[in-house]
Each structure stands twice: as structure tokens, then as C-alpha cells.
Amino acid sequence: MSQKNYIDPFNRAALRKATADEITQGSAEFNYAVTLTFPAKFVKTREEAQRQCSKFRDYYNKTFGYKKNHRRAAKHNKKLSAPFAAIIEGDGKNVHWHYHIALHKPDNLSHERYSQVVNLLWYNALNKQETRNTVEQIYSNGWAEYITKEFSTGNTDAIDEKNYNVY
């Protein structure tokens, strides 16, 4: 990484702004905001939540004709996999684990159909457990600011690196 692109990981404000800019101004053209929840006590750790999100990501990639993220070599073409910006929140105790994910809805799907597909994929990833999720079009940069709010509290681990594919 060049010095010009370096972001000090201890500068939470800069990291938050860079992540929000990456989501709102990157070439991935994210146009949908998804909040995915887990049933109560379904996952107890961040690692368990990440595994479930990985299943969802793989189902999503397969459904929309992309390749799996985790099977690619270190030097890979990120465009082979769906654009996917996953932010994880919660601690499993005081706040239930949940995900905020930026996605790109294909032009050929209506909002209703896309919402159905996303919810069905999450339902299947959770072994057919019911949850309450939201699938909404992104209308402003405010959503990216909202999902990166954890950075200002010192939680820069909110980015789920295993399920993050932004280009």
C-alpha cells in the first residue's frame, strides 16, 4: 500500500470515513442496504456469526452467478465475486449479533423479488430459522455512516474481513 493510501488504524474517524467512502463511492455501485439478524441465542460468538454470514455470501454468489470468495487465490479478481460489504455488530450478550451488508441489486430484479431472494438465502443459511430482516434501497450516504458507527466507539473490528468484497 502506498503512503498516499495508508490509513492509520488507530485513527478511528479516518477509518470510518474511508470505509463509508469505499461503500458509497467505490466502483461496486452498492445500491441496497440489508440488515440480517439471528434468532435469539442462535450464535454465541463472532466466529459463529461469521460462519453463518459466509454461508449466506456463498449462497448469494451462487444464486447471482458469481464465484465463492474464500476459494480464490491471494491475487484475485474481486469482480468474480459479488460486491459485499459486511459489517457485524453485537456482542452476543447485551446486543444480539447482526449484520449490516451493502449489496448491489441486479437491474433485472424488482425490489420485491430481490427482497424475497435475499431473505430466502438468509433463511437457508440459518438452517430454516425465522428472523426479522430489512432489505432497502440505499438513498443517501447516511446509511454508510450509520453502519460504521461502531468505529467511533473503538470497535474497528466491525468490518467482517472474511465477508467483505469491495472494489
ZAGU-845364 format. One record per atom (N, C-alpha, C): x negated, y, z. Coordinates in steps of 0.05 Angstrom, whole numbers, plus 5000, padded with zeros to 4 digits. Each point is the difference from the previous one (the first is absolute). Layout:
// ZAGU-845364
<r x="X" y="Y" z="Z"/>
...
***
This chain:
// ZAGU-845364
<r x="4983" y="4977" z="5000"/>
<r x="5017" y="5023" z="5000"/>
<r x="4982" y="5025" z="5000"/>
<r x="5007" y="5018" z="4983"/>
<r x="4983" y="5024" z="4999"/>
<r x="5006" y="5018" z="5024"/>
<r x="4981" y="5017" z="5006"/>
<r x="5003" y="5019" z="5023"/>
<r x="5025" y="5017" z="4996"/>
<r x="5006" y="5007" z="4975"/>
<r x="5023" y="5017" z="4994"/>
<r x="5027" y="4986" z="5009"/>
<r x="5002" y="4974" z="4997"/>
<r x="5024" y="4985" z="5007"/>
<r x="5000" y="4989" z="5028"/>
<r x="4979" y="5004" z="5015"/>
<r x="4998" y="4989" z="5027"/>
<r x="5020" y="5015" z="5019"/>
<r x="5014" y="4984" z="5015"/>
<r x="5018" y="5011" z="5021"/>
<r x="4991" y="4988" z="5027"/>
<r x="4994" y="5018" z="5018"/>
<r x="4991" y="4991" z="5026"/>
<r x="5023" y="4985" z="5014"/>
<r x="4996" y="4975" z="5007"/>
<r x="5022" y="4984" z="5012"/>
<r x="5009" y="5011" z="5027"/>
<r x="4984" y="5017" z="5013"/>
<r x="5008" y="5011" z="5025"/>
<r x="5015" y="5026" z="4997"/>
<r x="5001" y="5010" z="4976"/>
<r x="5016" y="5024" z="4994"/>
<r x="5028" y="4991" z="4992"/>
<r x="5017" y="4996" z="5020"/>
<r x="5027" y="4989" z="4995"/>
<r x="5017" y="5017" z="4981"/>
<r x="4997" y="5026" z="5003"/>
<r x="5016" y="5018" z="4982"/>
<r x="4992" y="4997" z="4971"/>
<r x="4974" y="4998" z="4995"/>
<r x="4990" y="4997" z="4973"/>
<r x="5008" y="4972" z="4989"/>
<r x="4999" y="4980" z="5017"/>
<r x="5007" y="4973" z="4991"/>
<r x="5030" y="4998" z="4994"/>
<r x="5016" y="5013" z="5017"/>
<r x="5029" y="5001" z="4996"/>
<r x="5007" y="5014" z="4974"/>
<r x="4987" y="5023" z="4995"/>
<r x="5005" y="5015" z="4975"/>
<r x="4991" y="4984" z="4976"/>
<r x="4977" y="4988" z="5001"/>
<r x="4990" y="4984" z="4977"/>
<r x="5018" y="4977" z="4994"/>
<r x="5010" y="4986" z="5020"/>
<r x="5019" y="4978" z="4996"/>
<r x="5026" y="5009" z="4988"/>
<r x="5011" y="5022" z="5011"/>
<r x="5025" y="5011" z="4989"/>
<r x="4996" y="5009" z="4971"/>
<r x="4978" y="5013" z="4994"/>
<r x="4994" y="5009" z="4973"/>
<r x="4997" y="4976" z="4981"/>
<r x="4988" y="4979" z="5010"/>
<r x="4996" y="4976" z="4983"/>
<r x="5027" y="4988" z="4993"/>
<r x="5019" y="5000" z="5018"/>
<r x="5026" y="4989" z="4995"/>
<r x="5016" y="5019" z="4982"/>
<r x="4999" y="5026" z="5004"/>
<r x="5017" y="5018" z="4985"/>
<r x="4988" y="5010" z="4974"/>
<r x="4974" y="5000" z="4998"/>
<r x="4987" y="5011" z="4976"/>
<r x="4984" y="4980" z="4984"/>
<r x="4998" y="4975" z="5009"/>
<r x="4985" y="4980" z="4986"/>
<r x="5013" y="4991" z="4974"/>
<r x="4985" y="4985" z="4984"/>
<r x="5010" y="4991" z="4974"/>
<r x="5020" y="4977" z="5003"/>
<r x="5003" y="4989" z="5024"/>
<r x="5019" y="4978" z="5004"/>
<r x="5029" y="5009" z="4996"/>
<r x="5005" y="5026" z="5002"/>
<r x="5027" y="5011" z="4996"/>
<r x="5021" y="4987" z="5018"/>
<r x="4994" y="5000" z="5026"/>
<r x="5019" y="4989" z="5019"/>
<r x="5026" y="5017" z="4999"/>
<r x="5023" y="4986" z="4998"/>
<r x="5025" y="5014" z="4999"/>
<r x="5021" y="4989" z="5020"/>
<r x="4993" y="4980" z="5015"/>
<r x="5018" y="4989" z="5020"/>
<r x="4987" y="4996" z="5027"/>
<r x="5016" y="5007" z="5020"/>
<r x="4991" y="4997" z="5028"/>
<r x="5017" y="4977" z="5012"/>
<r x="4986" y="4981" z="5012"/>
<r x="5013" y="4976" z="5011"/>
<r x="4991" y="4998" z="5029"/>
<r x="5020" y="4996" z="5018"/>
<r x="4994" y="4993" z="5028"/>
<r x="5010" y="4972" z="5004"/>
<r x="4982" y="4982" z="5008"/>
<r x="5006" y="4972" z="5005"/>
<r x="4996" y="4994" z="5030"/>
<r x="5020" y="4987" z="5011"/>
<r x="4999" y="4994" z="5029"/>
<r x="4999" y="4970" z="5004"/>
<r x="4993" y="4992" z="5024"/>
<r x="5000" y="4972" z="5008"/>
<r x="5022" y="4995" z="5020"/>
<r x="5011" y="4975" z="5000"/>
<r x="5019" y="4993" z="5021"/>
<r x="4986" y="5003" z="5028"/>
<r x="5015" y="5005" z="5020"/>
<r x="4989" y="5003" z="5027"/>
<r x="4983" y="4975" z="5007"/>
<r x="4976" y="5004" z="5010"/>
<r x="4982" y="4979" z="5009"/>
<r x="4991" y="4981" z="4978"/>
<r x="5004" y="5007" z="4974"/>
<r x="4992" y="4983" z="4978"/>
<r x="4970" y="5000" z="4997"/>
<r x="4987" y="5023" z="5003"/>
<r x="4971" y="5002" z="5000"/>
<r x="4991" y="5013" z="5026"/>
<r x="4977" y="4989" z="5010"/>
<r x="4990" y="5011" z="5025"/>
<r x="4974" y="5016" z="4996"/>
<r x="4986" y="4995" z="4978"/>
<r x="4974" y="5013" z="4996"/>
<r x="4999" y="5013" z="4972"/>
<r x="4982" y="5018" z="4998"/>
<r x="4995" y="5014" z="4974"/>
<r x="4994" y="4979" z="4978"/>
<r x="4984" y="4980" z="5007"/>
<r x="4992" y="4980" z="4981"/>
<r x="5024" y="4984" z="4989"/>
<r x="5018" y="4994" z="5018"/>
<r x="5025" y="4986" z="4991"/>
<r x="5016" y="5018" z="4982"/>
<r x="5002" y="5025" z="5006"/>
<r x="5015" y="5019" z="4983"/>
<r x="4987" y="5002" z="4973"/>
<r x="4973" y="5002" z="5000"/>
<r x="4986" y="5001" z="4974"/>
<r x="5004" y="4975" z="4983"/>
<r x="5001" y="4977" z="5012"/>
<r x="5005" y="4975" z="4985"/>
<r x="5028" y="5001" z="4987"/>
<r x="5019" y="5010" z="5015"/>
<r x="5027" y="5002" z="4988"/>
<r x="5001" y="5020" z="4978"/>
<r x="4986" y="5022" z="5003"/>
<r x="4999" y="5021" z="4979"/>
<r x="4985" y="4989" z="4976"/>
<r x="4980" y="4984" z="5004"/>
<r x="4985" y="4988" z="4978"/>
<r x="5018" y="4981" z="4984"/>
<r x="5017" y="4985" z="5014"/>
<r x="5020" y="4983" z="4986"/>
<r x="5018" y="5017" z="4983"/>
<r x="5010" y="5022" z="5011"/>
<r x="5018" y="5018" z="4986"/>
<r x="4985" y="5011" z="4975"/>
<r x="4976" y="5010" z="5004"/>
<r x="4984" y="5011" z="4978"/>
<r x="4996" y="4980" z="4978"/>
<r x="4994" y="4975" z="5007"/>
<r x="4996" y="4979" z="4980"/>
<r x="5027" y="4994" z="4985"/>
<r x="5022" y="4999" z="5014"/>
<r x="5026" y="4996" z="4987"/>
<r x="5006" y="5024" z="4982"/>
<r x="4994" y="5024" z="5009"/>
<r x="5005" y="5024" z="4985"/>
<r x="4983" y="5000" z="4974"/>
<r x="4974" y="4993" z="5003"/>
<r x="4983" y="4999" z="4976"/>
<r x="5010" y="4979" z="4980"/>
<r x="5008" y="4977" z="5010"/>
<r x="5009" y="4979" z="4982"/>
<r x="5026" y="5008" z="4986"/>
<r x="5019" y="5012" z="5015"/>
<r x="5026" y="5008" z="4989"/>
<r x="4997" y="5020" z="4978"/>
<r x="4981" y="5019" z="5003"/>
<r x="4997" y="5021" z="4981"/>
<r x="4977" y="4996" z="4980"/>
<r x="4989" y="4975" z="4999"/>
<r x="4981" y="4992" z="4980"/>
<r x="4971" y="5009" z="5005"/>
<r x="4994" y="5005" z="5025"/>
<r x="4972" y="5007" z="5007"/>
<r x="4986" y="4975" z="5011"/>
<r x="4974" y="5004" z="5006"/>
<r x="4984" y="4978" z="5011"/>
<r x="4998" y="5005" z="5031"/>
<r x="4993" y="4979" z="5014"/>
<r x="4996" y="5002" z="5029"/>
<r x="4976" y="5017" z="5007"/>
<r x="5002" y="5017" z="5020"/>
<r x="4977" y="5017" z="5009"/>
<r x="4977" y="4984" z="5010"/>
<r x="5005" y="4981" z="5018"/>
<r x="4978" y="4988" z="5015"/>
<r x="4985" y="4979" z="4984"/>
<r x="5007" y="4995" z="4976"/>
<r x="4986" y="4980" z="4984"/>
<r x="4981" y="5012" z="4980"/>
<r x="4997" y="5027" z="5001"/>
<r x="4982" y="5013" z="4981"/>
<r x="4972" y="5004" z="5011"/>
<r x="4981" y="5001" z="4983"/>
<r x="4972" y="5004" z="5008"/>
<r x="4996" y="5028" z="5011"/>
<r x="4978" y="5005" z="5013"/>
<r x="4994" y="5026" z="5012"/>
<r x="5002" y="5023" z="4980"/>
<r x="4988" y="4995" z="4977"/>
<r x="5002" y="5020" z="4978"/>
<r x="5023" y="4992" z="4983"/>
<r x="5023" y="5013" z="5005"/>
<r x="5024" y="4992" z="4986"/>
<r x="5014" y="5024" z="4988"/>
<r x="5019" y="4994" z="4983"/>
<r x="5017" y="5021" z="4988"/>
<r x="5025" y="5002" z="5017"/>
<r x="5002" y="5021" z="5016"/>
<r x="5023" y="5002" z="5018"/>
<r x="5026" y="5001" z="4985"/>
<r x="5000" y="5007" z="4975"/>
<r x="5025" y="5002" z="4985"/>
<r x="5012" y="4973" z="4993"/>
<r x="4985" y="4978" z="5006"/>
<r x="5011" y="4973" z="4996"/>
<r x="5021" y="4993" z="5021"/>
<r x="5000" y="5015" z="5022"/>
<r x="5018" y="4995" z="5022"/>
<r x="5018" y="5025" z="5003"/>
<r x="5024" y="4996" z="5010"/>
<r x="5019" y="5022" z="5004"/>
<r x="4988" y="5021" z="5018"/>
<r x="5005" y="5026" z="4994"/>
<r x="4992" y="5021" z="5019"/>
<r x="5016" y="4996" z="5026"/>
<r x="4985" y="5001" z="5023"/>
<r x="5012" y="4991" z="5025"/>
<r x="4985" y="5014" z="5023"/>
<r x="5012" y="5020" z="5012"/>
<r x="4987" y="5015" z="5022"/>
<r x="5015" y="4993" z="5026"/>
<r x="4988" y="4982" z="5016"/>
<r x="5013" y="4990" z="5024"/>
<r x="4988" y="5013" z="5025"/>
<r x="5018" y="5011" z="5016"/>
<r x="4993" y="5012" z="5025"/>
<r x="5015" y="4984" z="5022"/>
<r x="4986" y="4990" z="5019"/>
<r x="5012" y="4984" z="5021"/>
<r x="5002" y="5017" z="5026"/>
<r x="5023" y="4997" z="5013"/>
<r x="5004" y="5015" z="5025"/>
<r x="5011" y="4981" z="5021"/>
<r x="4995" y="5007" z="5025"/>
<r x="5010" y="4985" z="5022"/>
<r x="4977" y="4988" z="5016"/>
<r x="5008" y="4987" z="5023"/>
<r x="4980" y="4987" z="5016"/>
<r x="5011" y="4973" z="5010"/>
<r x="5024" y="4993" z="4992"/>
<r x="5012" y="4975" z="5008"/>
<r x="5011" y="5000" z="5028"/>
<r x="4996" y="5022" z="5015"/>
<r x="5010" y="5002" z="5028"/>
<r x="5020" y="5023" z="5002"/>
<r x="4990" y="5024" z="4998"/>
<r x="5017" y="5024" z="5003"/>
<r x="5014" y="5007" z="4974"/>
<r x="4987" y="4995" z="4978"/>
<r x="5011" y="5006" z="4973"/>
<r x="4997" y="4975" z="4983"/>
<r x="5023" y="4991" z="4990"/>
<r x="5000" y="4976" z="4983"/>
<r x="4982" y="5005" z="4975"/>
<r x="4986" y="4979" z="4992"/>
<r x="4984" y="5002" z="4975"/>
<r x="5019" y="5006" z="4977"/>
<r x="4991" y="5017" z="4982"/>
<r x="5015" y="5006" z="4975"/>
<r x="4981" y="5012" z="4980"/>
<r x="5008" y="4999" z="4975"/>
<r x="4984" y="5010" z="4978"/>
<r x="5013" y="5023" z="4986"/>
<r x="4984" y="5019" z="4992"/>
<r x="5008" y="5021" z="4980"/>
<r x="4983" y="4994" z="4976"/>
<r x="5013" y="4996" z="4977"/>
<r x="4986" y="4992" z="4976"/>
<r x="5008" y="5018" z="4977"/>
<r x="4981" y="5011" z="4986"/>
<r x="5005" y="5015" z="4975"/>
<r x="4998" y="4981" z="4977"/>
<r x="5020" y="5000" z="4983"/>
<r x="5001" y="4982" z="4977"/>
<r x="5007" y="5016" z="4974"/>
<r x="4996" y="4988" z="4978"/>
<r x="5008" y="5012" z="4974"/>
<r x="5023" y="4983" z="4989"/>
<r x="5024" y="5011" z="4998"/>
<r x="5023" y="4986" z="4989"/>
<r x="4998" y="5000" z="4969"/>
<r x="5002" y="4976" z="4988"/>
<r x="5000" y="4999" z="4971"/>
<r x="5023" y="5016" z="4988"/>
<r x="4996" y="5013" z="4978"/>
<r x="5020" y="5017" z="4987"/>
<r x="5025" y="4985" z="4992"/>
<r x="4997" y="4974" z="4994"/>
<r x="5023" y="4985" z="4990"/>
<r x="5019" y="4990" z="5022"/>
<r x="4995" y="5006" z="5025"/>
<r x="5017" y="4991" z="5022"/>
<r x="5015" y="5024" z="5012"/>
<r x="5026" y="4996" z="5006"/>
<r x="5015" y="5021" z="5014"/>
<r x="4990" y="5000" z="5029"/>
<r x="5008" y="5021" z="5014"/>
<r x="4993" y="5002" z="5028"/>
<r x="5013" y="4977" z="5015"/>
<r x="5025" y="4994" z="4994"/>
<r x="5014" y="4978" z="5014"/>
<r x="4986" y="4973" z="4996"/>
<r x="4993" y="4994" z="4975"/>
<r x="4988" y="4975" z="4994"/>
<r x="4972" y="4998" z="5013"/>
<r x="4985" y="5021" z="4998"/>
<r x="4973" y="5000" z="5012"/>
<r x="5002" y="4996" z="5031"/>
<r x="5019" y="5014" z="5012"/>
<r x="5004" y="4996" z="5029"/>
<r x="5007" y="4971" z="5007"/>
<r x="5017" y="4988" z="4984"/>
<r x="5008" y="4972" z="5004"/>
<r x="4975" y="4982" z="4998"/>
<r x="4984" y="5004" z="4980"/>
<r x="4976" y="4984" z="4995"/>
<r x="4981" y="5002" z="5023"/>
<r x="4994" y="5025" z="5008"/>
<r x="4981" y="5005" z="5022"/>
<r x="5010" y="4987" z="5026"/>
<r x="5025" y="5003" z="5006"/>
<r x="5012" y="4988" z="5025"/>
<r x="4999" y="4970" z="4998"/>
<r x="5006" y="4989" z="4977"/>
<r x="5000" y="4970" z="4997"/>
<r x="4971" y="4989" z="5003"/>
<r x="4981" y="5014" z="4989"/>
<r x="4972" y="4991" z="5003"/>
<r x="4991" y="5001" z="5029"/>
<r x="5007" y="5021" z="5015"/>
<r x="4994" y="5002" z="5028"/>
<r x="5014" y="4978" z="5016"/>
<r x="5025" y="4995" z="4994"/>
<r x="5016" y="4979" z="5012"/>
<r x="4986" y="4973" z="4996"/>
<r x="4991" y="4994" z="4976"/>
<r x="4986" y="4975" z="4994"/>
<r x="4973" y="4999" z="5014"/>
<r x="4986" y="5023" z="5002"/>
<r x="4974" y="5000" z="5013"/>
<r x="5003" y="4994" z="5030"/>
<r x="5022" y="5007" z="5011"/>
<r x="5006" y="4995" z="5029"/>
<r x="5015" y="4974" z="5005"/>
<r x="4998" y="4982" z="4981"/>
<r x="5014" y="4974" z="5003"/>
<r x="5029" y="5003" z="5005"/>
<r x="5012" y="5018" z="4985"/>
<r x="5029" y="5004" z="4999"/>
<r x="5011" y="5012" z="5027"/>
<r x="4985" y="5017" z="5012"/>
<r x="5008" y="5015" z="5024"/>
<r x="5012" y="5027" z="4992"/>
<r x="5022" y="5007" z="5011"/>
<r x="5014" y="5026" z="4994"/>
<r x="4985" y="5023" z="5014"/>
<r x="4997" y="5022" z="4986"/>
<r x="4988" y="5024" z="5011"/>
<r x="5015" y="5025" z="4989"/>
<r x="4994" y="5023" z="5011"/>
<r x="5011" y="5025" z="4989"/>
<r x="4977" y="5015" z="4987"/>
<r x="5002" y="5005" z="4975"/>
<r x="4979" y="5013" z="4984"/>
<r x="5012" y="5023" z="4985"/>
<r x="4983" y="5018" z="4991"/>
<r x="5009" y="5022" z="4983"/>
<r x="4982" y="5000" z="4975"/>
<r x="5013" y="5006" z="4978"/>
<r x="4987" y="5002" z="4974"/>
<r x="5010" y="5026" z="4988"/>
<r x="4984" y="5020" z="4998"/>
<r x="5008" y="5026" z="4991"/>
<r x="4981" y="5012" z="4980"/>
<r x="5010" y="5016" z="4982"/>
<r x="4983" y="5015" z="4982"/>
<r x="4984" y="5021" z="5015"/>
<r x="4975" y="5004" z="4992"/>
<r x="4984" y="5021" z="5012"/>
<r x="5006" y="5026" z="4986"/>
<r x="5010" y="5020" z="5015"/>
<r x="5007" y="5026" z="4989"/>
<r x="4980" y="5021" z="5005"/>
<r x="4983" y="4996" z="5021"/>
<r x="4981" y="5021" z="5007"/>
<r x="4975" y="4988" z="5012"/>
<r x="4980" y="5016" z="5004"/>
<r x="4976" y="4991" z="5013"/>
<r x="5003" y="4996" z="5030"/>
<r x="5023" y="5009" z="5011"/>
<r x="5004" y="4998" z="5029"/>
<r x="5000" y="4971" z="5010"/>
<r x="5009" y="4981" z="4983"/>
<r x="5000" y="4972" z="5008"/>
<r x="4972" y="4990" z="5005"/>
<r x="4981" y="5007" z="4983"/>
<r x="4972" y="4991" z="5004"/>
<r x="4989" y="5012" z="5025"/>
<r x="5007" y="5025" z="5006"/>
<r x="4992" y="5013" z="5025"/>
<r x="5012" y="4985" z="5024"/>
<r x="5025" y="4992" z="4998"/>
<r x="5013" y="4986" z="5021"/>
<r x="4987" y="4973" z="5006"/>
<r x="4994" y="4984" z="4979"/>
<r x="4990" y="4973" z="5005"/>
<r x="4971" y="5000" z="5010"/>
<r x="4986" y="5023" z="4997"/>
<r x="4973" y="5002" z="5010"/>
<r x="4999" y="5014" z="5027"/>
<r x="5023" y="5003" z="5013"/>
<r x="5001" y="5014" z="5025"/>
<r x="4983" y="4987" z="5022"/>
<r x="4997" y="4973" z="4998"/>
<r x="4984" y="4985" z="5020"/>
<r x="4971" y="5010" z="5001"/>
<r x="4990" y="5010" z="4978"/>
<r x="4972" y="5009" z="4999"/>
<r x="4996" y="5023" z="5020"/>
<r x="5020" y="5017" z="5003"/>
<r x="4996" y="5022" z="5018"/>
<r x="5000" y="4992" z="5030"/>
<r x="5009" y="4975" z="5005"/>
<r x="4999" y="4990" z="5028"/>
<r x="4975" y="4984" z="5004"/>
<r x="4983" y="4998" z="4980"/>
<r x="4975" y="4986" z="5003"/>
<r x="5001" y="4972" z="4988"/>
<r x="5023" y="4991" z="4990"/>
<r x="5002" y="4973" z="4989"/>
<r x="4994" y="5001" z="4970"/>
<r x="4974" y="5000" z="4993"/>
<r x="4993" y="5000" z="4972"/>
<r x="5000" y="4972" z="4988"/>
<r x="5007" y="4980" z="5017"/>
<r x="5003" y="4973" z="4991"/>
<r x="5027" y="4995" z="4987"/>
<r x="5017" y="5021" z="4998"/>
<r x="5027" y="4997" z="4990"/>
<r x="5000" y="4990" z="4971"/>
<r x="4979" y="5006" z="4985"/>
<r x="4998" y="4990" z="4972"/>
<r x="4995" y="4971" z="5002"/>
<r x="5016" y="4984" z="4986"/>
<r x="4997" y="4972" z="4999"/>
<r x="4982" y="4994" z="4975"/>
<r x="4974" y="4998" z="5005"/>
<r x="4980" y="4997" z="4978"/>
<r x="5005" y="4974" z="4984"/>
<r x="5011" y="4980" z="5013"/>
<r x="5005" y="4974" z="4987"/>
<r x="5023" y="5003" z="4980"/>
<r x="5017" y="5019" z="5004"/>
<r x="5024" y="5003" z="4983"/>
<r x="5002" y="5028" z="4989"/>
<r x="4977" y="5010" z="4991"/>
<r x="4998" y="5028" z="4990"/>
<r x="4987" y="4999" z="4973"/>
<r x="5015" y="5008" z="4980"/>
<r x="4989" y="5000" z="4973"/>
<r x="5008" y="5026" z="4987"/>
<r x="4983" y="5020" z="5001"/>
<r x="5006" y="5026" z="4989"/>
<r x="4978" y="5007" z="4980"/>
<r x="5009" y="5010" z="4977"/>
<r x="4981" y="5008" z="4979"/>
<r x="5008" y="5027" z="4988"/>
***
